[in-house]
Amino acid sequence: MRVKVDTSDRLVILHRPVTLSVVLGGVILLQLCVALALGLAGNWFGTIVMLLGALVAALLAGALIRRIDLILDRRAGEAQLHSATLFRKTHTRWPLSDVTGAQVQQAFSRNGTHTHRPALSLSGGRVQPLTPNFAHGTAPNLVAAAINRWLKGRRRPKT
């Protein structure tokens, strides 16, 4: 996730899984090329297997590649969370007054590593994760800090 817009009236945070999209697109393209080569060579069984593999990879891409937009808007007085895959779109809205801050959720694995994801803290003790998956790295901390800074009315430091 990354901050796209940070003004006094609006904060927009985007998540675009480019790496996953490129990898799954490459797998699909490779399987289609192999299927074409096998079809030209007369190997119909191999062609069908490769085409089925490409179909499975395309279905996975449609289900796993999720675009996420978080929009905090002072003028409209609302927070919006948009999430979309190829097969499903969700839109959630809250009054901006219900958003009390942001936090970073952690998940620990058996081997001692931990991953993070940003989440909105809402009134009444509710928590809304911004992504379904936990990840390594500092992006969740940066996103939570940007949300908290924006909610307090401070601007992002210029770099």
Buried (B, 14 or more C-beta within 10 A) or exposed (E): BEBBEBEEEBBBBBBBBEEBBEEBBEBBEBBBEBBEEBBEEEBEEBBEBBBEBBEEBBEBBEEBBBBBBBBBBBEBEBBBBBBBBBEEEEEEEBEBEBBBEBBBBEEEEEEEEEBBBBBBBBEEEEEBBBBEEBBEEEBBEBBBBBBBBBBEEEEEEEE
